[in-house]
Amino acid sequence: METISHLTFVVQDLAKASLFFKTIFDAKEVYSSGNDTFSIAREKFFLVNDLWIAIMEGNSLPTKTYNHIAFKIEEKDYEMYYEKIQKLGLEIKDGRPRIEGEANSIYFYDFDNHLFELHTGTLVERLQRYQIR
């Protein structure tokens, strides 16, 4: 296995999902199928840095779970992201308990019950904190 090619999210409303990705992640829209369906539904593609994210029209997830995608952010940007999430009126989930020094996270749901995390730490930092215990 090489690397992740892309992430696809099935969303009920392409316009609302576009607003979500553009507002929270500064995603750049690079493709819209319009009324065409080259895949199984109308879709849009975005780039978040070099990560290809696809959104495809369909039914929202029926329930909210802890399955999530986490994006790395800088500690200095934590409040900025928190405000972006609040401005869209998204549900912010209480984070899990953390040990001291484990970094900070914001957990929030998009309009279709997908859970996202914005995390200020790294895997190396987390492993170091867990070994100290």
N, C-alpha and C positions, 0 to 999 in steps of 0.2 A: 504494500500500500504506500502511496506517495503522500499526498496531502488532501485536504478537503477541497473538492471542486466547487460546490455551492451548497447553499441552504435554501430550501423551499418551504414557504409557509402558505397554507391554504387559508384564504380570508374571505369573508362574506362581502366586503365592500373594498374594491381596489383603491378608490379615492381616499378612504379613511386610512387604509394600510399604507398608502403612499405618504400621506401626511405624517403618520407615525414614524416611518423610517427616515424621512427627510428631516423631521423635527428633532428626533432623539439622536440619530446617528449621523446626521449631515450626509445622508446617502445621496448619491448622484444617480438619477434615473437615466439608464442607457438604452432602454427598449420598452416599448408598449405594443402589444399585439392589436390594440384597438378592438374592433369587433371580430377579428380573425381568431381562429383557434388552431394553431399549429400543433399544440400539445393537446391536453384534454379539456382545457378551458382558457378563457381570456387570461392574460398574464402580463406582468411587468418585471423587468430586471433592474437591479440597482447594484452599485458598487459602494461598499463601505471600506475605504482604503482600497485594498486589492481583493477583498472578499466579495464574491458574487452572491447576491441574495435575490431569489425569485419569489414573487408572490403570485398566487394562482387563485382565481375565483372559485369559491365553493362554500360548503357549510363550515361555520366556526366549530372549534372543538366543543363538545357538549359539556365538559367539566374542566375545572381548573385543577392542575396537579403540580407537583414539585419538579417534574421534568422541565429542564430549562437550558437555555443557551446563555453563557456568560461572556461578556466582553470586558477586556481590560481597560481601565481608565486610570488617569493620574489622580492622586489624592487631591491635588490643588483644584481639580475640575469637579469634585464630588458635588458641591453645592449647586454648580451650574446645571449639571445633569438632573439633580433633584428638582430644581425649578422647572426645567423643560418638561419633566414627567408630570408635575403638578399642573402646569398650564394646559396640558392636553386632557386633564381630568382622569388620568389613568389610576387604576387601583394599585397602591403601593402595599406590598405584603410585608408583614413583620419579618425581619431577618431571623436566622437561627442563632442560638447561643454561640458565642465565640470566645476563644481564649485570648488573653492579653497579647497584643502584637500581631494578631492574625490578619489585619487589614480590615477594610470596610467594604460593605456591599449594599446596593440598593436592589431589591427584588420588586418587579412590577409586571403587571399583565398588560398585554396589548388589547385591542378591541375584540380579539377573537380567542381569548383565554390562553394565549401562549405566554409562558413565563420567561422573562428576561432577567438577567443579573448584570449589574455593572459593578465590577470588583477592582479594588485598588491594589491588590497584592499579586504575587506571582506564586507558581508552584514551588519554587525553591524556598521562598520565604515561608510558605505554609509548612513544608516538610521540616524546615529548621525549627519552627515553633512547636511542632508536634514532637520532635525529638527531645526538646528541652524538658518537656513534661515528664 
